[in-house]
Amino acid sequence: MRLMKIEDIPRLGKKINQLKKRIVRAETNGNYEKVEFRKMRIKKIKDMINELMKKK
């Protein structure tokens, strides 16, 4: 995994929004097995953002 920088925060925010859209689509289709994994990915990305903000 590469080192993250402050400049990567907007890209990570965009990734979170993409995952949220996929969660909504999966829930409407009834595909709940992917929802939990995507929620876990969102949590992981938020943790990465928090770590970057602490370094700032």
C-alpha positions in Angstrom: 0.0 0.0 0.0 1.4 3.4 -0.9 1.8 6.3 1.4 -1.2 8.6 1.6 -1.0 12.4 1.4 -3.3 15.2 2.2 -3.9 15.7 -1.5 -5.5 12.2 -1.6 -8.5 13.2 0.6 -10.8 14.4 -2.3 -10.1 11.1 -4.2 -11.0 9.1 -1.1 -14.2 11.1 -0.6 -15.2 10.4 -4.1 -14.6 6.7 -3.5 -16.8 6.8 -0.4 -19.6 8.4 -2.5 -19.2 5.7 -5.2 -19.5 2.9 -2.6 -22.6 4.6 -1.0 -24.3 4.6 -4.5 -23.5 1.0 -4.9 -24.9 0.2 -1.5 -28.2 1.8 -2.4 -28.4 0.0 -5.7 -27.5 -3.4 -4.1 -30.2 -2.9 -1.4 -32.9 -2.1 -4.0 -31.9 -5.2 -5.9 -31.9 -7.3 -2.8 -28.2 -8.2 -3.0 -27.4 -7.8 0.7 -24.2 -9.9 0.8 -22.3 -7.1 -0.9 -23.7 -4.3 1.3 -21.8 -5.4 4.4 -18.5 -5.6 2.5 -19.0 -2.1 1.1 -19.8 -0.7 4.5 -16.6 -2.2 5.8 -14.7 -0.5 2.9 -16.2 2.8 3.7 -15.2 2.5 7.4 -11.7 1.6 6.3 -11.4 4.7 4.0 -12.8 7.0 6.7 -10.1 5.7 9.1 -7.5 6.5 6.5 -8.8 10.0 6.2 -8.8 10.5 9.9 -5.2 9.3 10.1 -4.2 11.8 7.4 -6.0 14.6 9.3 -4.1 13.7 12.5 -0.8 14.1 10.7 -1.8 17.5 9.4 
